[in-house]
């Protein structure tokens, strides 16, 4: 077993909550890309990551993105 295989698996679902209207939706996070933009299905606001965050899951999700969970740099 290699070091990568012995790490705990990442959580792949996160609940994104719109900071404008409070609408929340469970989404599956991509493993191979960052999600920089997300349109709220309720109020249609286009969400972008907060300064210092790599993606919308890190800013508005209940769970950070898989690379951050594994303590890797995101999208780098």
Secondary structure, DSSP 8 states (H G I E B T S, - for coil): --HHHHS-----EEEEE-TTT--EEEEE--SSS---EEE-TTT--EEE--TT-SSHHHHHBSS--HHHHTT--S--
